[in-house]
Amino acid sequence: MKNNKLVVVYGSYGYTGTLIVNLCKEKGLQVVLAGRNREALQKQSETSGYPFEVVDSADVPGLKRLLEPAALVIHCGGPFKHTAKAMAEACLATQTHYTDITGEYQVFEMLADLDAQGKQAGILLMPGTGFDVVPSDCLAAHLKSRLPSATHLQLAFASTSPGTSRGTKKTSVESLGNGGLIRKDGKLTRVPLGQKVLNVDFGSFHINSLCIPWGDISTAWRSTGIPNIEVFMGATDSMIRNARLSNYLGWLLRLPVVQNYLMKQIDRRSPGPSDEKRERGKSFLWGKVWDETGKTCMSRLVTLSGYTLTAKTAVLIAEKILAGNFKPGYQTPSLCYGPDLIMEIEGTTRIDL
């Protein structure tokens, strides 16, 4: 029987999953912890007081049993291109709302194809409820509202919070050697990584930014209808050089032996940034739209550091869903909750230039 207040956090013991669970606890939400690692779940259960279930991310029957009583899942167990499909199938079968914290464009594209099934099941399918892609999706929608005739969109982000989680690093490793990607005339189009570099004024600083295959090349297109989209990330000169070099070494970087070696190195490092670094950091976003007449609009957004923001936006969206505030089918954050969703996060400011 469905419990309309029960949330499953899958991959709950990972770096970001832990932040989400802690915030759920603060807000008094009903949660079941879930994932593959019994030892990690047991430890987290003892600390949080939440019950747990051990389920492999590829075990669809097991996922169905896990989700049967739940209202929604916050899926934190990436890389999501390997795990999102099974979780989404289980959600459709059990009429459980699906959310995750991915930034992988492949996952956005895959789940968008399940829109009709989501509507038929009466559930929301919303990948990207964290830093990927809530602030950038909201900024894109805001810019579209300022210039409805826009045909081109550029988005960029940078952070003053150093360090990434193991999950983020592993997702990045899996993308090595695959080049860049933009949306051009409505279609996803390959470009050499490092070919496009933009010097972005984030207000507090300027930085060269590297065009990357970020989730907005999928989500912003559906949120705004703008057919030409590029996304940039603040980068050091060495990052840009390495990106360009990867175009020639792609075959090597994609080899299983190389990928496995890099994954093992990641497992030996810390789970993610320290609490102090995370809380001290900030995220900076910039966006620009223009139309065929040359009319242009730009806006900036400053908000919390990526991982802190992810916990807050993922839980905020979960709370909205639990309250019955959702649209069935595939949705982006701004399509469902509007461009001002990000402004509900304390510490966020937006400036129109």
LUMDRENVEX-251281 format. One record per residue (C-alpha): x, y, z; residue in three letters. Coordinates in nm, 2 decimals, always signed. Layout:
N
[[X, Y, Z], "ala"];
...
//
This chain:
353
[[+0.00, +0.00, +0.00], "met"];
[[+0.13, +0.35, -0.09], "lys"];
[[+0.25, +0.58, +0.18], "asn"];
[[+0.21, +0.92, +0.02], "asn"];
[[+0.48, +1.07, +0.25], "lys"];
[[+0.75, +0.81, +0.21], "leu"];
[[+1.07, +0.89, +0.02], "val"];
[[+1.33, +0.64, -0.09], "val"];
[[+1.68, +0.78, -0.12], "val"];
[[+1.88, +0.54, -0.34], "tyr"];
[[+2.26, +0.56, -0.31], "gly"];
[[+2.19, +0.73, +0.02], "ser"];
[[+2.54, +0.67, +0.16], "tyr"];
[[+2.73, +0.84, -0.11], "gly"];
[[+2.87, +1.19, -0.06], "tyr"];
[[+2.56, +1.38, -0.20], "thr"];
[[+2.32, +1.11, -0.09], "gly"];
[[+2.43, +1.17, +0.27], "thr"];
[[+2.38, +1.54, +0.24], "leu"];
[[+2.03, +1.48, +0.11], "ile"];
[[+1.95, +1.23, +0.39], "val"];
[[+2.07, +1.47, +0.66], "asn"];
[[+1.85, +1.74, +0.52], "leu"];
[[+1.55, +1.51, +0.50], "cys"];
[[+1.61, +1.43, +0.87], "lys"];
[[+1.62, +1.80, +0.96], "glu"];
[[+1.29, +1.85, +0.78], "lys"];
[[+1.13, +1.54, +0.94], "gly"];
[[+1.06, +1.36, +0.62], "leu"];
[[+0.99, +0.98, +0.62], "gln"];
[[+1.28, +0.81, +0.44], "val"];
[[+1.40, +0.46, +0.35], "val"];
[[+1.77, +0.44, +0.28], "leu"];
[[+1.87, +0.21, -0.01], "ala"];
[[+2.16, +0.10, -0.22], "gly"];
[[+2.39, -0.20, -0.28], "arg"];
[[+2.63, -0.17, +0.02], "asn"];
[[+2.48, -0.33, +0.33], "arg"];
[[+2.76, -0.22, +0.56], "glu"];
[[+2.73, +0.14, +0.45], "ala"];
[[+2.36, +0.13, +0.48], "leu"];
[[+2.37, -0.03, +0.83], "gln"];
[[+2.60, +0.24, +0.95], "lys"];
[[+2.39, +0.52, +0.80], "gln"];
[[+2.08, +0.37, +0.95], "ser"];
[[+2.23, +0.36, +1.29], "glu"];
[[+2.33, +0.73, +1.26], "thr"];
[[+2.00, +0.86, +1.10], "ser"];
[[+1.75, +0.63, +1.26], "gly"];
[[+1.60, +0.56, +0.91], "tyr"];
[[+1.53, +0.20, +0.80], "pro"];
[[+1.72, +0.06, +0.50], "phe"];
[[+1.69, -0.19, +0.22], "glu"];
[[+1.97, -0.35, +0.02], "val"];
[[+1.89, -0.36, -0.35], "val"];
[[+2.12, -0.37, -0.66], "asp"];
[[+2.06, -0.09, -0.90], "ser"];
[[+2.01, -0.34, -1.19], "ala"];
[[+1.76, -0.56, -1.00], "asp"];
[[+1.43, -0.43, -1.14], "val"];
[[+1.21, -0.68, -0.94], "pro"];
[[+1.40, -0.58, -0.63], "gly"];
[[+1.36, -0.21, -0.71], "leu"];
[[+0.98, -0.26, -0.76], "lys"];
[[+0.95, -0.42, -0.42], "arg"];
[[+1.15, -0.13, -0.27], "leu"];
[[+0.94, +0.14, -0.44], "leu"];
[[+0.60, -0.02, -0.41], "glu"];
[[+0.51, +0.16, -0.08], "pro"];
[[+0.69, +0.49, -0.16], "ala"];
[[+0.56, +0.81, -0.30], "ala"];
[[+0.89, +0.91, -0.47], "leu"];
[[+1.26, +0.82, -0.51], "val"];
[[+1.55, +1.06, -0.50], "ile"];
[[+1.80, +0.85, -0.70], "his"];
[[+2.16, +0.94, -0.61], "cys"];
[[+2.33, +0.62, -0.74], "gly"];
[[+2.53, +0.71, -1.05], "gly"];
[[+2.68, +0.71, -1.31], "pro"];
[[+2.31, +0.74, -1.40], "phe"];
[[+2.34, +0.63, -1.76], "lys"];
[[+2.39, +0.28, -1.61], "his"];
[[+2.13, +0.30, -1.34], "thr"];
[[+1.85, +0.54, -1.44], "ala"];
[[+1.67, +0.31, -1.68], "lys"];
[[+1.61, +0.03, -1.43], "ala"];
[[+1.50, +0.28, -1.16], "met"];
[[+1.26, +0.46, -1.40], "ala"];
[[+1.11, +0.12, -1.51], "glu"];
[[+1.05, +0.03, -1.15], "ala"];
[[+0.89, +0.38, -1.09], "cys"];
[[+0.66, +0.34, -1.38], "leu"];
[[+0.55, -0.01, -1.27], "ala"];
[[+0.48, +0.10, -0.91], "thr"];
[[+0.35, +0.46, -0.99], "gln"];
[[+0.63, +0.61, -0.79], "thr"];
[[+0.76, +0.96, -0.88], "his"];
[[+1.11, +0.96, -1.02], "tyr"];
[[+1.38, +1.23, -0.94], "thr"];
[[+1.75, +1.21, -0.96], "asp"];
[[+2.06, +1.43, -0.94], "ile"];
[[+2.22, +1.36, -1.27], "thr"];
[[+2.38, +1.60, -1.51], "gly"];
[[+2.43, +1.34, -1.79], "glu"];
[[+2.26, +1.45, -2.11], "tyr"];
[[+2.21, +1.09, -2.21], "gln"];
[[+1.98, +1.04, -1.91], "val"];
[[+1.78, +1.35, -1.98], "phe"];
[[+1.73, +1.23, -2.34], "glu"];
[[+1.64, +0.87, -2.23], "met"];
[[+1.38, +0.98, -1.97], "leu"];
[[+1.23, +1.24, -2.20], "ala"];
[[+1.13, +0.94, -2.42], "asp"];
[[+0.93, +0.80, -2.13], "leu"];
[[+0.71, +1.11, -2.11], "asp"];
[[+0.39, +0.94, -2.24], "ala"];
[[+0.44, +0.64, -2.01], "gln"];
[[+0.49, +0.88, -1.72], "gly"];
[[+0.17, +1.06, -1.80], "lys"];
[[-0.02, +0.73, -1.83], "gln"];
[[+0.12, +0.62, -1.49], "ala"];
[[+0.03, +0.96, -1.34], "gly"];
[[+0.39, +1.01, -1.21], "ile"];
[[+0.65, +1.28, -1.25], "leu"];
[[+0.98, +1.20, -1.42], "leu"];
[[+1.23, +1.47, -1.33], "met"];
[[+1.61, +1.40, -1.36], "pro"];
[[+1.85, +1.67, -1.27], "gly"];
[[+1.70, +1.81, -0.94], "thr"];
[[+2.04, +1.92, -0.81], "gly"];
[[+2.30, +2.17, -0.92], "phe"];
[[+2.26, +1.97, -1.24], "asp"];
[[+2.04, +2.14, -1.37], "val"];
[[+1.81, +2.34, -1.14], "val"];
[[+2.00, +2.68, -1.14], "pro"];
[[+2.10, +2.67, -1.51], "ser"];
[[+1.76, +2.55, -1.62], "asp"];
[[+1.59, +2.82, -1.43], "cys"];
[[+1.83, +3.08, -1.57], "leu"];
[[+1.77, +2.95, -1.93], "ala"];
[[+1.39, +2.98, -1.87], "ala"];
[[+1.43, +3.33, -1.72], "his"];
[[+1.63, +3.45, -2.03], "leu"];
[[+1.37, +3.30, -2.26], "lys"];
[[+1.10, +3.50, -2.08], "ser"];
[[+1.31, +3.82, -2.13], "arg"];
[[+1.36, +3.75, -2.50], "leu"];
[[+1.08, +3.52, -2.63], "pro"];
[[+1.23, +3.54, -2.99], "ser"];
[[+1.56, +3.39, -2.88], "ala"];
[[+1.73, +3.15, -3.12], "thr"];
[[+2.06, +3.10, -2.94], "his"];
[[+2.15, +3.03, -2.58], "leu"];
[[+2.48, +3.02, -2.40], "gln"];
[[+2.51, +2.92, -2.04], "leu"];
[[+2.82, +2.91, -1.82], "ala"];
[[+2.91, +2.82, -1.47], "phe"];
[[+3.20, +2.84, -1.23], "ala"];
[[+3.26, +2.77, -0.86], "ser"];
[[+3.47, +2.89, -0.58], "thr"];
[[+3.42, +2.56, -0.40], "ser"];
[[+3.71, +2.33, -0.49], "pro"];
[[+3.68, +1.96, -0.50], "gly"];
[[+3.43, +1.71, -0.64], "thr"];
[[+3.27, +1.39, -0.51], "ser"];
[[+3.38, +1.04, -0.61], "arg"];
[[+3.05, +1.00, -0.80], "gly"];
[[+3.11, +1.32, -1.00], "thr"];
[[+3.47, +1.21, -1.08], "lys"];
[[+3.35, +0.87, -1.20], "lys"];
[[+3.09, +1.01, -1.43], "thr"];
[[+3.36, +1.25, -1.57], "ser"];
[[+3.60, +0.95, -1.63], "val"];
[[+3.33, +0.77, -1.82], "glu"];
[[+3.29, +1.06, -2.06], "ser"];
[[+3.67, +1.09, -2.13], "leu"];
[[+3.75, +1.06, -2.50], "gly"];
[[+3.40, +1.12, -2.62], "asn"];
[[+3.45, +1.48, -2.73], "gly"];
[[+3.22, +1.78, -2.69], "gly"];
[[+2.85, +1.82, -2.77], "leu"];
[[+2.62, +2.12, -2.84], "ile"];
[[+2.27, +2.16, -2.97], "arg"];
[[+2.26, +2.30, -3.32], "lys"];
[[+1.94, +2.37, -3.50], "asp"];
[[+1.76, +2.15, -3.25], "gly"];
[[+1.99, +1.85, -3.29], "lys"];
[[+2.27, +1.73, -3.06], "leu"];
[[+2.59, +1.79, -3.26], "thr"];
[[+2.94, +1.67, -3.19], "arg"];
[[+3.22, +1.92, -3.17], "val"];
[[+3.59, +1.87, -3.07], "pro"];
[[+3.64, +1.92, -2.70], "leu"];
[[+3.83, +2.25, -2.64], "gly"];
[[+3.74, +2.39, -2.97], "gln"];
[[+3.50, +2.64, -2.82], "lys"];
[[+3.64, +2.86, -2.53], "val"];
[[+3.46, +3.17, -2.40], "leu"];
[[+3.59, +3.43, -2.16], "asn"];
[[+3.29, +3.48, -1.93], "val"];
[[+3.23, +3.78, -1.70], "asp"];
[[+3.07, +3.63, -1.38], "phe"];
[[+3.06, +3.97, -1.21], "gly"];
[[+3.32, +3.90, -0.94], "ser"];
[[+3.57, +3.76, -1.19], "phe"];
[[+3.64, +3.68, -1.55], "his"];
[[+3.75, +3.33, -1.65], "ile"];
[[+3.81, +3.13, -1.97], "asn"];
[[+3.53, +2.87, -1.99], "ser"];
[[+3.53, +2.54, -2.18], "leu"];
[[+3.24, +2.42, -2.38], "cys"];
[[+3.12, +2.09, -2.23], "ile"];
[[+2.84, +1.84, -2.29], "pro"];
[[+2.64, +1.95, -1.99], "trp"];
[[+2.28, +1.84, -1.93], "gly"];
[[+2.13, +2.18, -2.04], "asp"];
[[+2.19, +2.09, -2.40], "ile"];
[[+1.90, +1.85, -2.34], "ser"];
[[+1.69, +2.02, -2.07], "thr"];
[[+1.72, +2.38, -2.18], "ala"];
[[+1.60, +2.29, -2.53], "trp"];
[[+1.28, +2.14, -2.38], "arg"];
[[+1.24, +2.42, -2.13], "ser"];
[[+1.28, +2.70, -2.38], "thr"];
[[+1.25, +2.56, -2.73], "gly"];
[[+1.57, +2.75, -2.82], "ile"];
[[+1.73, +2.54, -3.10], "pro"];
[[+2.10, +2.64, -3.05], "asn"];
[[+2.25, +2.58, -2.71], "ile"];
[[+2.61, +2.58, -2.58], "glu"];
[[+2.72, +2.52, -2.22], "val"];
[[+3.06, +2.64, -2.07], "phe"];
[[+3.24, +2.56, -1.75], "met"];
[[+3.51, +2.78, -1.60], "gly"];
[[+3.84, +2.61, -1.66], "ala"];
[[+4.21, +2.66, -1.60], "thr"];
[[+4.45, +2.68, -1.89], "asp"];
[[+4.57, +2.32, -1.82], "ser"];
[[+4.22, +2.19, -1.83], "met"];
[[+4.17, +2.35, -2.17], "ile"];
[[+4.49, +2.20, -2.30], "arg"];
[[+4.40, +1.86, -2.17], "asn"];
[[+4.06, +1.88, -2.32], "ala"];
[[+4.21, +1.96, -2.66], "arg"];
[[+4.46, +1.67, -2.62], "leu"];
[[+4.18, +1.43, -2.54], "ser"];
[[+4.06, +1.46, -2.89], "asn"];
[[+4.37, +1.28, -3.01], "tyr"];
[[+4.38, +1.03, -2.72], "leu"];
[[+4.01, +0.94, -2.71], "gly"];
[[+4.08, +0.58, -2.82], "trp"];
[[+4.32, +0.54, -2.53], "leu"];
[[+4.10, +0.71, -2.27], "leu"];
[[+3.80, +0.48, -2.36], "arg"];
[[+4.00, +0.16, -2.31], "leu"];
[[+3.85, -0.05, -2.02], "pro"];
[[+4.19, -0.09, -1.86], "val"];
[[+4.25, +0.28, -1.85], "val"];
[[+3.89, +0.35, -1.72], "gln"];
[[+3.93, +0.08, -1.45], "asn"];
[[+4.26, +0.22, -1.34], "tyr"];
[[+4.12, +0.57, -1.31], "leu"];
[[+3.81, +0.45, -1.12], "met"];
[[+4.04, +0.27, -0.86], "lys"];
[[+4.24, +0.59, -0.81], "gln"];
[[+3.91, +0.77, -0.74], "ile"];
[[+3.81, +0.51, -0.48], "asp"];
[[+4.13, +0.58, -0.29], "arg"];
[[+4.06, +0.95, -0.25], "arg"];
[[+3.83, +1.14, -0.01], "ser"];
[[+3.45, +1.11, -0.07], "pro"];
[[+3.42, +1.48, -0.15], "gly"];
[[+3.49, +1.84, -0.03], "pro"];
[[+3.51, +1.91, +0.34], "ser"];
[[+3.20, +2.06, +0.51], "asp"];
[[+3.40, +2.38, +0.55], "glu"];
[[+3.49, +2.41, +0.19], "lys"];
[[+3.14, +2.32, +0.07], "arg"];
[[+2.97, +2.57, +0.30], "glu"];
[[+3.22, +2.85, +0.21], "arg"];
[[+3.19, +2.81, -0.16], "gly"];
[[+2.96, +2.97, -0.41], "lys"];
[[+2.84, +2.89, -0.76], "ser"];
[[+2.83, +3.15, -1.03], "phe"];
[[+2.62, +3.12, -1.34], "leu"];
[[+2.59, +3.34, -1.65], "trp"];
[[+2.36, +3.32, -1.95], "gly"];
[[+2.31, +3.50, -2.28], "lys"];
[[+2.04, +3.47, -2.54], "val"];
[[+2.00, +3.64, -2.88], "trp"];
[[+1.77, +3.63, -3.18], "asp"];
[[+1.81, +3.66, -3.55], "glu"];
[[+1.78, +4.04, -3.54], "thr"];
[[+2.08, +4.06, -3.31], "gly"];
[[+1.88, +4.15, -3.00], "lys"];
[[+2.06, +4.02, -2.69], "thr"];
[[+1.98, +3.96, -2.32], "cys"];
[[+2.22, +3.85, -2.04], "met"];
[[+2.17, +3.75, -1.68], "ser"];
[[+2.38, +3.63, -1.39], "arg"];
[[+2.30, +3.41, -1.10], "leu"];
[[+2.49, +3.35, -0.78], "val"];
[[+2.39, +3.07, -0.55], "thr"];
[[+2.53, +2.81, -0.30], "leu"];
[[+2.81, +2.57, -0.38], "ser"];
[[+2.71, +2.28, -0.60], "gly"];
[[+2.67, +2.00, -0.34], "tyr"];
[[+2.50, +2.21, -0.08], "thr"];
[[+2.26, +2.34, -0.35], "leu"];
[[+2.20, +1.99, -0.48], "thr"];
[[+2.08, +1.87, -0.13], "ala"];
[[+1.85, +2.17, -0.09], "lys"];
[[+1.70, +2.17, -0.44], "thr"];
[[+1.65, +1.79, -0.44], "ala"];
[[+1.47, +1.80, -0.11], "val"];
[[+1.27, +2.11, -0.20], "leu"];
[[+1.14, +1.94, -0.51], "ile"];
[[+1.06, +1.63, -0.31], "ala"];
[[+0.86, +1.83, -0.07], "glu"];
[[+0.66, +1.99, -0.35], "lys"];
[[+0.58, +1.65, -0.50], "ile"];
[[+0.48, +1.51, -0.16], "leu"];
[[+0.24, +1.81, -0.13], "ala"];
[[+0.08, +1.72, -0.46], "gly"];
[[+0.25, +1.99, -0.65], "asn"];
[[+0.37, +1.82, -0.97], "phe"];
[[+0.29, +1.76, -1.34], "lys"];
[[+0.28, +1.40, -1.47], "pro"];
[[+0.53, +1.29, -1.73], "gly"];
[[+0.88, +1.41, -1.81], "tyr"];
[[+0.95, +1.76, -1.67], "gln"];
[[+1.25, +1.99, -1.63], "thr"];
[[+1.27, +2.19, -1.31], "pro"];
[[+1.16, +2.51, -1.48], "ser"];
[[+0.89, +2.35, -1.68], "leu"];
[[+0.73, +2.22, -1.37], "cys"];
[[+0.80, +2.49, -1.12], "tyr"];
[[+0.89, +2.80, -1.32], "gly"];
[[+1.21, +3.00, -1.37], "pro"];
[[+1.19, +3.14, -1.01], "asp"];
[[+1.23, +2.79, -0.85], "leu"];
[[+1.60, +2.86, -0.78], "ile"];
[[+1.51, +3.19, -0.61], "met"];
[[+1.34, +2.98, -0.33], "glu"];
[[+1.69, +2.88, -0.22], "ile"];
[[+1.81, +3.13, +0.04], "glu"];
[[+2.14, +3.29, -0.06], "gly"];
[[+2.05, +3.31, -0.43], "thr"];
[[+2.07, +3.63, -0.63], "thr"];
[[+1.99, +3.70, -0.99], "arg"];
[[+2.09, +4.01, -1.19], "ile"];
[[+1.97, +4.11, -1.54], "asp"];
[[+2.24, +4.29, -1.74], "leu"];
//
